[in-house]
Amino acid sequence: MIDDIERDGFAGPFPVLSRKERGRLLPKLIKERQKKKVWSKASAVSNHHYYKIASDPRILELVRPVLGEDIILWAAHLVIRHPDTEHPFHCDVESSSADGGFLTVWLGLENTNSASGLKFVRGSHRYGATVQEIKARLGMNATENSDAAVLDAARTFAQDATIVQPDVCDGAALVFDGRAWHGSHNPSTTTRVALLLQYARADRPVFIPEAFEWPFRFKTEPRPPVLVVSGRSPIGVNQIARPPGARRLAAIPNAAFDLPELPAKPVAHFASMPHFRGRTAKIEFMDAHSSVLAPGATPHPLHAHMEEEILIVISGQAALITADDVGSESVRRETMNAGDFAYYPAFQPHTLVNASDKPVLYTMLKWRNERGHAPGEASRLAFVRGSDTLFAAADLGKRNRGTILNARTRWLDRLHCHVSIAMPGVGYAPHADRYDVGIVLFSGAIETLGKRISAPALLYHPAGAMHGLKSIGAEPARYLVFELDKAVSRWSTLLHAARNLLGR
């Protein structure tokens, strides 16, 4: 497949979906098509059916060999071609950059065949010019779509240029470089439906076109929301969106998340990347995200919310700012380094600022429950210097370096944190806990949940989920472990005890 794409600009078809799968999927995609979105290709950001198929392992297996492990989905939309309609030969404007790093998957869903599917000018992705540009240069009508006219234009680059129309069918996918000259014509009496999924390397910026004809122009705002479907994405390159869930708050997966790398170029102000938002057996609402803050920047004014929050500095130095009231002019300021974290109680006014000359990367966990403890029974604001223990060199043979936070909070019976340092080859066997466990990996590499994870990373294991890890890098794995156990009302506790006594 890689050879085909490098040589021809396209590959396939590859079988992906069964007839039954297509029958279930298509009505859900058509329904979403009617909703208003940031732009016409943003369906995957707002609908989990689009996101689910775009992140299907069978499709990602076609994308990873070309783009690598770090992949974003920047567009997904349904393409409906009515009888005897055509889409003129074109290059995808958003992915027309000469640098490449983009890949499109075209998936036939209904009434697709060799006549109604896509056709390509073989090798045209290597011409260094889009068909729109060449049409404008030659004075051709932008909608001119005859094979003869397009071939004449292509032969100004390659005398042996040919047009190829792969023998595609329903459920099969074509994979192609967006710079390839391609178009379609549906000569049949039935409507053809296909799904277009457009991916890019995570370090490629994506913009919304302002003009689709030559010369191309792009909007600077708004930026199109993109989804990370594999690996990690540098913060500040694109506007990263949270994967959509079903209408009911989705269960948080037992998973490991690569934290974003600091951008090669300084971010202008502030950029954020969501990891997950959902529920577990112990927590009604849990949100996790990471952010990069530019020197001198702050993400927001002092604010407060009903959720409790842990803010962990991953790299750089942040000044955490708190106050007794949102409108207060009297604030407290705590300078925190990598490995340090703050616990913000519910309704605690807070913000932060990057007072250093380098970007700061931090990760946040934010949660709430339906029931909890009275404010007077809950822990107060805490700043914890985890770096003092996390990066100490002494006594490396001892994995658990001790508890650095243990408290009852408004929404939890127990919020606990300890430092662990695992030497290469050391770890612990898979097991399940009755509480949620969050792990932030600061250095080293580990093997967990069947894959290798390198620092920085966030692991989240909901209550009851099996998890274990083993340090596999050349250096010790250093990480913070957070344990979160749900707050249960006294009445619920008494009722549970009574049921036990009665044998129910």
Disulfide bonds with the S-S distance in Angstrom:
none
